Amino acid sequence: MYNKELNPPLRWQQISTVLLDMDGTLLDKYYDDYFWEQFLPLVYGKQKGLNEKAAQEELFHRYRSVEKTLMWTDLNYWSKELELDIVGLKKQVDHLISVNPHVIDFLQFLQSQSKSVYLVTAAHRSALDIKMNKVDLRNYFQDLICAEELGRPKEDAQFWGILEEKLGFERDHTLFVDDNVNVLRAARSHGIRYLLHIAKPSSRQPTSYCDEFTSVGAFDELLTPFADSIGARKN
């Protein structure tokens, strides 16, 4: 259940660094869900002579086999494994890439507060480029960091030590926002004080609040009144 001692209220005057996930946090996860669960199985099925259900079953099994590893998001890995141009295929449906509600307002708020803001994503660099070319958010960040370039997935506790060494953030003065509970747990185990869960990562899925972390459906909940009391409520 929600625990105020483990999830302190957001105090912006105490936060100097903000780390933001991309897919499901800043961007609508529907694009990725559609690509991996529907579009790619159709393409793969045609290539292999499989019906959609059989193709989905095979791909989903492959996905699960590398879940929580760097290979899961490595587009080069999947291109080689499936003998398909994954980058090219992702570009075919890039019209589905969109920013989640109130994200721009939140990023502008962070700029107005002179916070150090970093994008910290599990996405492969080529996937990041596809998305930023479609909805360019680069100017809101000091840097855009892909887990593959740090050599560990975000679910790995060692990832956070490497990231801290790279960025030099102070754990007690850092906010991390993600839609993935396992990643939030890894950040918590590293000692990051302020953690926030996004409860509606996809526009096509219902909002699903998390009792373990402070959880919001959209970023407007962080802006009124500057979120200073948001952690005090029980979700």
C-alpha positions, 0 to 999 in steps of 0.5 A, a space after each residue: 500500500 501507499 506509504 508516506 514515509 517511502 513516498 515523500 510529498 514533492 517539494 520543488 524547492 528541495 528538488 534540483 534534478 528531474 529524471 524523466 522516462 520517455 515511453 509511457 511517461 512523456 510519450 503515448 505508449 500506444 505507438 510502441 504497443 501497436 508496433 510490437 503487438 499488432 503491426 510487427 506480427 502482421 509483417 512477420 507473419 506475412 514473411 514467415 507464412 503465419 497467421 496473425 495469432 501464430 505470429 503473435 504467439 511466436 513473437 510474444 514468446 521471443 519478447 518475454 525471453 529477453 524482457 528486462 534486458 538491453 536486448 528487448 529494446 535493441 532494434 539492431 538485435 530484433 532486425 537481426 533476429 527477425 530478418 526485418 528492417 525494424 527501424 524502417 518498419 517503425 518509421 512506417 507507423 510514426 504518425 502514431 507518435 504523440 506527446 502525453 497530455 500536459 507534458 509540454 506544460 510540465 516541461 515548461 514549468 521545469 524550465 521556469 524553475 531552473 531544474 536540471 532535466 534529463 531524459 532517461 530512456 530504455 529506448 534504443 538510440 535509433 528509436 529515440 531519434 525516430 520519436 524526437 524527429 516526430 515530436 522534438 522535445 530535445 530543447 527541454 533537456 540537458 541530455 538524452 540518455 539511453 540505457 544501452 549506452 550505460 550498459 545496463 537496463 533501467 531495472 538493474 540496480 547498477 544502472 542507477 550507480 552508473 547514471 549518478 556517476 555520469 550526471 552527478 545528481 544528489 539522490 535526496 534532491 532528485 525526482 524520477 518519473 516512470 510508468 514502470 514499477 520495476 524501474 521505480 523500485 530499482 531507483 528507490 533501491 539506489 536511494 533516489 528520494 522522489 519517485 513518481 508513477 505515471 498511471 496512464 501510459 497509453 491513451 488506449 488503456 485505462 488509468 491504473 494507479 499504483 499503491 506502492 508509489 505516488 501515482 498520477 494519471 497526467 502531468 497536470 496533477 503536478 502543476 496545481 498547486 505546484 504539486 507540493 501536497 500531491 504525495 500527501 494523498 493516498 491513491 
